[in-house]
Amino acid sequence: MKVYVASLNPVKMNACRTAFAKLFPQVTIETVGIAADSGVSDQPVTEEETLEGARNRVHYLIKNYRDFDYVVGIEGGVEMKKSATWAFAWMAVSDGIRYSTACTARFPLPEKVTKLLRDGLELGDANDRVFGQHNSKQKGGAIGLLTGEAITRTDLYEPAIMMALIPFLQYNKILYDY
């Protein structure tokens, strides 16, 4: 099974590879990373913009490539509320005909990170500055830094990818109107 991932980020690639392998254990999974523009700001700051970014990445792959079984778009975002700034990511999956989406769990970001986000930094850059890291978005991400790597960015993405795949699973196809 060939899965195109709309990213070259190893975190997103690994999460896709693992999620597909768990749900399709009988087949060999080949993941191919392709840089795909999200069509949204570098740091989406609303749920709607984040979801749009994931969908746009999928549309880009479908428009430009044909030899896939599935395409996956992943977009990380934040939403600033009065109570807290929340981090999360949206997953979009397609087989070229049908689409499905799912969201990760949300978690609160510290005020020091939120201030840098308000100043225009992307979450990965803000985390690197606050935690004294380099390129944390291609490692454990914010969730990894905040949980001492008990939960990594890959861990966060994997279940959401599997949830987005629910309508594509053979035993569920009859339940979804596709």
C-alpha positions in Angstrom: 0.0 0.0 0.0 1.4 3.4 -1.0 0.6 6.3 1.3 1.6 9.8 0.3 2.2 12.1 3.3 2.0 15.8 2.5 5.1 16.6 4.5 8.8 15.8 4.7 8.7 16.0 8.5 9.9 12.7 10.0 7.3 13.0 12.8 4.4 13.1 10.4 5.9 10.3 8.3 6.5 8.0 11.3 3.0 8.7 12.6 1.5 7.8 9.3 3.6 4.7 8.8 2.7 3.4 12.3 -1.0 4.2 12.1 -1.4 2.5 8.7 0.6 -0.5 9.8 -1.7 -1.0 12.8 -4.9 -0.8 10.8 -3.7 -2.7 7.8 -1.3 -5.3 9.3 -1.7 -7.7 6.4 -0.1 -5.4 3.8 3.3 -3.7 3.5 3.1 0.1 3.9 5.2 2.4 1.8 5.1 6.0 2.9 6.3 8.7 0.6 6.8 12.3 1.9 6.1 15.1 -0.4 6.3 18.8 0.4 2.8 20.3 0.0 1.8 23.8 0.7 -1.0 24.1 3.2 -2.4 27.3 1.7 -2.9 28.8 5.2 -0.6 30.8 7.4 2.6 29.2 8.7 1.0 29.0 12.1 -2.7 28.4 11.9 -4.5 30.1 14.8 -8.0 28.8 14.6 -9.5 25.3 14.4 -11.0 26.2 11.0 -7.7 27.4 9.5 -5.9 24.3 10.8 -8.5 22.0 9.3 -8.3 23.9 6.0 -4.6 23.5 5.9 -4.8 19.7 6.3 -7.4 19.5 3.6 -5.4 21.7 1.3 -2.4 19.5 1.6 -4.5 16.4 0.6 -6.0 18.3 -2.4 -2.5 19.2 -3.5 -1.4 15.6 -3.5 -4.5 14.4 -5.3 -4.2 17.1 -8.0 -0.5 16.4 -8.6 0.0 12.6 -8.1 -1.9 9.5 -9.1 0.0 6.4 -8.0 -1.2 6.3 -4.3 -3.6 4.3 -2.3 -4.1 7.0 0.3 -2.9 10.6 0.9 -2.6 12.2 4.3 -2.4 15.9 5.2 -1.5 16.9 8.7 -1.7 20.4 10.0 -0.8 21.6 13.5 -2.5 24.6 14.9 -3.3 26.6 18.0 -6.3 28.4 19.3 -6.1 31.2 21.8 -9.0 31.3 24.2 -9.4 33.4 27.3 -8.8 30.3 29.5 -5.7 29.0 27.7 -3.9 28.6 24.4 -4.6 25.1 23.0 -2.4 23.2 20.7 -3.8 20.4 18.4 -3.6 19.0 14.9 -6.0 18.0 12.2 -5.6 15.0 9.9 -7.2 14.7 6.5 -7.1 11.3 4.6 -8.3 10.5 1.2 -8.1 7.6 -1.3 -8.6 10.0 -4.1 -12.4 9.7 -4.0 -13.5 9.8 -0.4 -12.3 12.1 2.4 -12.2 11.8 6.2 -10.8 14.0 8.9 -10.0 13.7 12.6 -8.4 15.9 15.3 -5.9 15.1 17.9 -6.4 15.7 21.6 -5.8 19.3 22.7 -3.4 20.4 25.3 -2.7 23.8 26.9 0.4 25.8 26.2 2.3 27.8 28.8 2.0 31.5 28.8 5.6 32.0 27.8 4.9 30.1 24.6 1.6 31.9 24.1 3.3 35.3 24.3 5.8 34.3 21.5 2.9 33.0 19.4 1.2 36.4 19.8 4.4 38.0 18.7 4.2 36.1 15.4 6.4 33.0 16.0 5.4 29.5 14.9 4.8 27.0 17.7 8.0 25.0 17.0 10.1 28.2 17.1 8.4 29.4 20.2 9.0 26.0 21.9 12.7 26.0 20.8 13.2 29.4 22.4 11.4 28.7 25.6 12.8 25.2 26.1 16.3 25.9 24.7 15.8 23.3 21.9 16.5 23.1 18.2 14.0 21.9 15.7 11.7 20.4 18.3 8.9 20.2 15.8 10.7 17.4 14.0 11.2 15.5 17.4 8.8 15.3 20.3 7.1 18.6 19.7 5.4 20.8 22.2 3.6 17.8 23.8 7.0 16.0 24.2 8.6 19.0 25.8 5.7 19.5 28.2 5.4 15.8 29.2 9.1 15.0 29.4 8.6 12.9 26.2 6.0 10.7 27.9 3.8 11.7 24.9 5.6 12.7 21.7 4.2 14.5 18.7 4.2 11.1 16.9 2.2 9.6 19.8 -0.3 12.5 19.5 -0.8 12.2 15.7 -1.0 8.4 15.4 -4.5 7.9 17.0 -5.9 10.8 15.0 -4.7 9.3 11.8 -6.3 6.0 12.7 -9.5 7.8 13.6 -9.5 9.5 10.2 -9.1 6.1 8.6 -12.2 4.6 10.2 -14.5 5.0 7.2 -11.9 3.3 5.0 -11.7 0.1 7.0 -13.3 -2.8 5.2 -15.6 -3.7 8.2 -16.8 0.0 8.4 -17.4 0.8 4.8 -21.0 -0.3 5.0 -21.6 2.1 7.9 -20.4 5.2 6.0 -22.3 6.6 3.1 -19.6 6.7 0.4 
